[in-house]
Structure formats: C-alpha cells, structure tokens
Amino acid sequence: MFTYINSPLDQFEIQTLMGFQTPFMNLSNLNITTFTIFSLMLLLVVLFLYLLPSNNIIGSKWMVFHEVIYDTMMNMTKNMVTSETSKDNKGMYYFPLIYTFFVFIMLANMLSLIPYTFSLTSNFMFIISLSFTVWLGMTILGLYQHGLVFFSLFIPHNTPLVLVPLLVMIELLSYVARAISLGLRLSVNNTAGHLLLSILSGLLFNFMSISLITFILGFMPLLAILAIFFLEIAIGLIQSYVWSILTASYLKDALYLH
C-alpha cells in the first residue's frame, strides 16, 4: 500500500498493486490500485467517524465539530441557494448533496497529507470527472425545471440587441468552463502544496544528513516546513468550502436562472 517514492510526482501516479489476467477476457478493470486502496480507506474513515457509537455521544468533541460543520453548510446553503424574489427555499432539498461534498473533499484532503500516501483530490482525471458530473447534473436540473427558458441564463438583463450574440458566446463559454474549473481549482491547489512539501522536505533531509552542524542548523527550516504543513491543512479545509459554495452557486443558477 505504501510505495517507495523516487520523484515528487510519483505520489500522484496510480500504481497497480494487484492485477488480474486471463486469456479469455480483459479483467484490467478489476485491478487493485493505489486509487482503489485509498478510496476504500476514505470510506472506512467516514464510516468510523459517523457510525462509531462513541462519536455520537452528545457533548463529545466530534459531535461538537460535526454540529459546527452541519450548521456552517446549512447557513451557507440557505444564503446561497435562495431566490431574491421568492423565499421558497427550494434549494434546501439539495443540502445533503452539498454537505456530503464538503465532508468527502475535506477528509480526502486530510488523508492525502499523510506522508507516502496517494492524493485522491490531486488526481486530475478523478476530480475533473467529479466536477463534470456536478456541472452536467446542474445543467440537466436547469433544463428539467425551466425547459428552453434555461438558455435565457446566457443573456444578461438589459443587454442591447446588438451585443446579444457576443455576450451569449461569452456566457456560454464561461458556463461550459465550469465543468473543468470547479475541479481544476481544487486539484491544482492540492498538487502545488504537495509538491512544495515534498521538494522542501527532500532538500532539508539531504542538508541535515551532511554533518552534525547542518543537522542542528536544519531545525530552523524544519519549523518553516511545519508551518507550511499546517497551512496545507487550512488550504484543504478552504478548498472543501470553496467546492461546496461554488456547487451551491451553480445550483442557484439552475433553480432560479440568476
């Protein structure tokens, strides 16, 4: 499960740990990879945190933390997915989806900070596929709710008729870019942070291995690396919130066309 890393980029590669071969059919889809292992690990972490009886005791630290997350996501959804002209709170039906996204990405980010592990949220194919799925779901929801009127989303209010074709193309391009930008933002931030930590820690290890003097001097930059590590924890939480708030924003556009 834990493999030797020769390059800082190796932590982002999906490696096959166990493969299945047969002369009769292609079983490559059943291969056990690092992506499979850490997806199962993330599932077990979620089940452990939410189903363990001791974690559901009223007043426990995890219960308080859970309530803080729940209230934060609830208030964010109420504020974001609400029509300015109608207070029907129709978007609250999708609160479980937004809350699940936040918890999933937050725990995946925290799990990826463990040394020599595989980062799920730094895998471009996975996270952009998830981003595209969210975008496609919101588009289908908008078409289901409004029919062809949904395309009025691409025409800003009070737009002169002469500028309509140009603005429609710009708005359409911006809307389509959401399918990639939602996941790309998360993946790039996590990848950059992981690479920075990996490169700096490797350089510091080589420096501290030279002699006793460099070993002692290395404790000062070590504190800086620890500070960057805690910053990565904060960035992981922020990126989880950014994903949730952008999903809520896209949901508002699908429900209310503004």
C-alpha positions in Angstrom: 0.0 0.0 0.0 2.9 2.4 0.8 5.4 2.5 -2.1 8.9 4.0 -2.3 8.8 7.4 -4.0 11.7 8.3 -6.3 10.2 11.6 -7.5 7.9 14.2 -6.1 5.5 13.4 -8.9 5.3 9.7 -8.1 2.8 10.4 -5.3 0.2 11.4 -7.9 0.6 8.3 -10.1 -2.0 5.5 -9.9 0.1 2.3 -9.4 -1.3 -1.2 -9.8 -0.8 -3.2 -6.6 -2.6 -6.4 -7.7 -3.6 -7.3 -11.2 -5.9 -10.0 -12.7 -5.0 -11.6 -16.1 -6.9 -14.3 -18.1 -6.6 -15.4 -21.7 -10.4 -15.3 -22.1 -11.4 -11.8 -21.1 -9.9 -8.4 -20.1 -10.0 -8.0 -16.3 -7.9 -4.9 -16.0 -10.9 -3.0 -14.6 -10.7 -5.3 -11.5 -7.1 -4.4 -10.8 -6.4 -3.2 -7.2 -4.6 0.2 -7.5 -3.5 2.9 -5.1 -6.7 4.7 -6.1 -8.7 1.7 -5.0 -7.0 1.3 -1.7 -7.2 4.9 -0.7 -10.8 5.2 -1.8 -11.6 2.3 0.5 -9.6 3.9 3.3 -11.6 7.2 2.9 -14.8 5.2 3.0 -13.7 3.5 6.2 -12.7 6.8 7.8 -16.1 8.2 7.0 -17.9 5.1 8.4 -15.7 5.2 11.5 -16.3 8.9 12.2 -20.1 8.8 11.6 -21.1 5.3 12.8 -18.9 4.7 15.8 -21.3 4.9 18.8 -18.8 6.9 20.9 -18.6 9.6 18.3 -22.4 10.2 18.6 -22.4 11.0 22.3 -23.9 14.4 23.0 -21.2 16.8 24.1 -18.3 14.8 22.6 -15.6 16.8 20.7 -16.5 15.1 17.4 -20.2 15.8 17.9 -19.5 19.5 18.5 -17.2 19.5 15.4 -19.9 17.8 13.4 -22.6 20.3 14.5 -20.3 23.2 13.6 -19.8 21.8 10.1 -23.5 21.0 9.7 -24.6 24.5 10.8 -22.0 26.1 8.5 -23.1 24.2 5.5 -26.8 24.7 6.4 -26.4 28.5 6.7 -24.3 28.7 3.5 -26.9 26.7 1.5 -29.7 29.0 2.8 -27.8 32.1 1.9 -26.6 30.9 -1.5 -29.4 28.8 -2.9 -32.3 31.3 -2.3 -34.2 33.3 -4.8 -34.1 37.1 -4.4 -37.8 37.3 -5.4 -39.1 34.0 -3.8 -38.3 32.6 -0.4 -39.4 29.0 -1.2 -36.0 27.6 0.0 -36.3 25.0 -2.8 -32.6 24.6 -2.8 -32.6 23.1 0.7 -33.7 19.8 -0.8 -30.1 19.6 -2.1 -28.4 20.4 1.2 -27.4 16.7 1.8 -25.5 16.8 -1.5 -23.6 19.9 -0.7 -22.9 18.7 2.8 -21.6 15.3 1.5 -19.3 17.0 -1.0 -17.8 19.1 1.8 -17.2 16.2 4.1 -15.8 14.0 1.3 -13.4 16.5 0.0 -12.3 17.7 3.4 -11.5 14.1 4.6 -9.8 13.3 1.3 -7.6 16.4 1.6 -6.7 15.5 5.2 -5.9 11.9 4.2 -3.7 13.0 1.4 -1.5 14.9 3.9 -0.2 11.7 5.5 3.3 11.1 4.1 3.7 8.5 1.3 0.0 8.3 0.6 -1.9 8.8 -2.6 -3.8 12.1 -3.0 -7.3 11.5 -4.3 -8.1 15.1 -4.8 -4.9 15.7 -6.7 -5.8 13.2 -9.4 -6.9 15.3 -12.4 -8.9 12.6 -14.1 -10.9 11.8 -10.9 -11.6 15.3 -9.7 -12.4 16.7 -13.1 -14.7 13.8 -13.8 -16.4 14.6 -10.5 -16.5 18.3 -11.5 -18.0 17.5 -14.9 -20.6 15.2 -13.2 -21.7 18.1 -11.0 -21.9 20.5 -13.9 -23.9 18.0 -16.0 -26.3 17.4 -13.2 -26.9 21.1 -12.7 -27.5 21.6 -16.4 -30.0 18.7 -16.6 -31.7 20.1 -13.5 -32.0 23.5 -15.1 -33.4 22.1 -18.3 -35.9 20.0 -16.3 -37.0 23.0 -14.2 -37.3 25.6 -16.9 -37.1 23.9 -20.3 -35.8 26.1 -23.1 -36.2 29.1 -20.9 -33.0 27.8 -19.2 -31.0 29.3 -22.1 -32.0 32.8 -21.0 -29.3 32.3 -18.4 -26.8 33.2 -21.1 -28.4 36.6 -21.9 -27.7 39.2 -19.2 -30.6 41.5 -18.3 -31.0 44.8 -20.2 -28.5 43.8 -22.8 -28.6 45.8 -26.1 -29.8 43.6 -29.0 -26.6 44.3 -30.9 -24.4 42.8 -28.2 -26.6 39.7 -27.6 -24.7 37.3 -29.9 -21.3 38.3 -28.5 -22.4 38.1 -24.9 -24.2 34.8 -25.4 -21.0 33.3 -26.7 -19.0 34.7 -23.8 -21.6 33.5 -21.2 -21.8 30.1 -22.9 -18.0 29.7 -22.8 -18.0 30.8 -19.2 -20.7 28.3 -18.3 -19.0 25.4 -20.1 -15.7 26.2 -18.4 -17.4 25.5 -15.1 -17.2 21.8 -15.9 -13.4 21.9 -15.6 -12.7 24.9 -13.4 -14.5 23.6 -10.4 -12.3 20.5 -10.2 -9.2 22.1 -11.7 -9.0 24.7 -8.9 -9.1 22.0 -6.2 -6.6 19.7 -7.9 -4.1 22.4 -8.8 -4.0 23.8 -5.3 -3.5 20.4 -3.7 -0.9 19.3 -6.2 1.1 22.5 -5.8 1.0 22.2 -2.0 2.0 18.5 -2.0 4.9 19.2 -4.4 6.2 22.1 -2.3 6.2 20.0 0.8 7.8 17.0 -0.9 10.6 19.1 -2.5 11.4 21.1 0.6 11.4 18.1 2.9 13.7 16.2 0.5 16.1 19.1 0.3 16.1 19.5 4.1 16.7 15.8 4.6 19.8 15.9 2.3 21.0 19.1 4.1 20.6 17.6 7.6 22.4 14.4 6.5 25.6 16.2 5.7 27.0 16.6 9.2 26.1 17.3 12.8 26.3 21.0 12.3 23.9 21.0 9.3 21.7 18.7 11.3 21.4 21.3 14.1 21.0 24.2 11.6 18.3 22.2 9.8 15.8 22.6 12.7 15.1 26.3 11.7 13.9 25.5 8.2 12.1 22.4 9.6 9.9 24.8 11.6 9.1 26.6 8.3 8.1 23.3 6.7 5.9 22.5 9.7 4.3 25.9 9.2 3.6 25.1 5.6 2.2 21.8 6.6 -0.4 23.5 8.9 -1.1 25.9 6.1 -1.8 23.0 3.8 -4.4 21.7 6.4 -6.1 25.2 6.3 -6.0 25.2 2.5 -7.6 21.7 2.4 -10.5 23.0 4.6 -10.8 26.2 2.5 -10.9 24.2 -0.8 -13.6 22.0 0.6 -15.7 25.1 1.4 -14.9 26.6 -2.0 -16.1 23.5 -3.8 -19.3 23.5 -1.7 -20.0 27.2 -2.2 -19.5 27.0 -6.0 -21.7 24.0 -6.2 -24.4 25.9 -4.3 -23.9 28.9 -6.7 -24.3 26.6 -9.7 -27.4 25.1 -8.1 -28.9 28.5 -7.6 -28.4 29.3 -11.4 -30.1 26.0 -12.3 -33.1 26.6 -10.0 -33.6 30.4 -10.4 -31.7 31.3 -13.6 -29.7 34.1 -11.8 
